């Protein structure tokens, strides 16, 4: 029996970010490190090779962990998070005109 409660939103975001359920369950149940946050939230982190998974949970009345958010760093190649990070890095060092052009192309979906 799983100790995790999956919301539809959390499951969708994990699919988008290509984070497996095994990674999430391992991070929650056996983290490399964790910390307590305000409001009874728990931040758990676990390394999987070159990626670190971070999961924010809270304990439900049933004693199970409710997934509030999760992400992987660095983002997995091809995901929206990866593309966003790549775009932000490229525009950070750009001139004003190049940044404008890159933003324009990004808005068009390129």
N, C-alpha and C positions, 0 to 999 in steps of 0.2 A: 504494500500500500504506500502510495506516494505521500511525502510530507509537504507537498507543494500544491497550492491552488493557482491554477492558470486562468487569468482573465482573457477574454477574446482579444483585447487590445495588446496585451503582453505577448500572446502567442503570435499575433500578426507581426508585431515589431521584431520578434526574434527571427521569424521567417525572412523578413526583409533584410535583416542584418546577418543572416546565415549563421545564427547561433543555434547549435543543436540543443535539444532538451537534455541530453546527457551532460553537456557542458554546464547548463544552468543548474541541474540537480547536483552535480559534483561541486559546483561553486557554493551552493547554499548549504549542502550537507557536510562538506569537507573543505572549507576555504583555506587558502594559504594565509590570509589575514582578514580580519573583519573589524568593524568599529560600530559603536552605537551612535546613531544620529538623533537629532531632536524629534520629538513626537513618537518615540518608540520605534523608529525605523532602524534597520540594520543594513550596513554596507558590507558586502562580502566580495572578496577578490580571489581569483585563482589563475595561475599561469598555465597555459596550454601551448608549450613550445614558444613560438614568437608572439603569440597573442595572450593578452590578459583580459579575462572576462570579469566585469563588475556587475553585481546584481544588488538592487535595492529592494528590500522586503520589509514586511511588517508581520507580526504574529496575529493570526486570526483567533477568535474565541475558541475555535476547535483545536488550537495548538499548532496548526499547520502554517506554513509560510505563504503569504500572499505576495506574488511578484508585482512590484510597482513599476520597476524599470530595469533595463539591462542593456549593456553595450559591450563591444569588444574593441580593444585598442592594441595595435593599430587596426583600423577597420579592414574587413576582409575585401580583397580586390574585387571590383565589379559592383559592390553594393552602393546604395545612395550615399551612405556615410563616407565611403572611400572617395567617391566623386566630389562630394562637398569639401572634404579635407584637401584634396588635390587642387580644387578650384581656389580655396582660401589661401593655400600656400603660393599658388601662381600669381594671384592678384596682390598679395602682400608686398612683393618686391617689384611690382610693375609701376610704370609711370602713370600719371593721371589719364592720359589718352588711351593707353593700352588697357588700363583697368576698366575704363568706360566701354571699350570694344569687347573685352572679355565678359563683362556683365551683360552686355547686349546679347552676345552669342549664348550665354548661359540662360537668359530669359527665353530665348527661342528654342532651347532644348539641345544645343550643341555642346 
